[in-house]
Amino acid sequence: METIRKAAGYITARIGEVPQTALVLGSGLGDFGKQLTEKTEIPYVEIPGFPASTVPGHAGKLIYGNLCGKPLLCLSGRFHFYEGYEMKEVAFYVQVLRTLGVQQLILTNAAGGIRTSFRPGDLMLITDHIKFFDTTPLRGSNVEELGPRFFDMSRAYTPELVEVARKAANETGVALREGVYAFMPGPCFETPAEIRMLRTLGADAVGMSTVPEVIAAAHCGMKVLGISCITNMAAGILNQPLSHEEVIETADNVKETFETLVKAILKQL
Ligand code: HPA
């Protein structure tokens, strides 16, 4: 808790006012920080206790500023399990945000489409998730100050925010699919057999992020909204190999629509 408090104290001292909402910029929203005015940028390396980056030159940063007259904290760059971080480290920033006083967290990511009616470029509102991979960010002694040992996950994707996203999609005319996101550890994409298994289990999309953070957020009582950018059809659906290039290219193509939707959501919060 001491490490969390230290990091939160450092951020508060740098930004002053604490916003209600934080937005994690996944693929497709990488440039979103440019939309903020009166910005303060804090590289993660400067924040005490933040995990050290495994990618030199891509350390990630917090971008604090104003959007549509409201303060917003963006996280540009996140920590992935496949990079070698422990689950605790991946979710650390969520506990820091909560300690800062942030109340709602919008998580965005790139994902492979498992539902065959999805198309690359679709946006999917996450209504629930599946994680059966063994470890979890909250393994170990519980920090009672943050939340209880055992806690509910049935409303982890806050119904009220799901409604806000549906409304924003309606108003902006952005087609928003909905579905269940399955967490896989990566860094390899899944096999076709794994994708068939995930479909049988009820997953609509698959990705390598977000779920550890949602678990930590549910634990400490934060509201969560999750949106996936379906950058590719998951393994085995199309007769072609998956590539990171395809993920980047689709995310880039859908960028404006994604930004429109997220802005409309933020206006309503
Ligand atoms: N699988 C896992 N993670 C992903 C994918 C995928 O197909 N696409 C983008 N992130």
Boltz pocket constraint, residues with backbone or C-beta under 6 A from the ligand:
constraints:
  - pocket:
      binder: B
      contacts: [[A, 110], [A, 111], [A, 112], [A, 113], [A, 184], [A, 188], [A, 189], [A, 190], [A, 206], [A, 207], [A, 208], [A, 229], [A, 231], [A, 232], [A, 233], [A, 234], [A, 235], [A, 242], [A, 247]]
      max_distance: 6.0
